[in-house]
Amino acid sequence: MNWVPVVFIIFKVGVLFIGMFFSIKWHYDQRKSSEPINIKRISLEFFLYAAGALTIFGLMYALFRYLHMLPAGFDFI
């Protein structure tokens, strides 16, 4: 049963990333259709959001590890 939290966390992160992607896409689709789409800017924004989310998860992991609050099976290092 130790695999259940891992699967839930992976699922949650996947849903959040998909939600971020469609949120950014929806906001760009709301602009005027005559304006050209800047793929580089969209890609950069998505990368920055993803990097920010991974940074937050990494900091949370480091804090929980420092405070010895990690559940069993999450001590990878």
Secondary structure, DSSP 8 states (H G I E B T S, - for coil): -THHHHHHHHHHHHHHHHHHHHHHHHHHHTS-TTS---HHHHHHHHHHHHHHHHHHHHHHHHHHHHTT---TT----
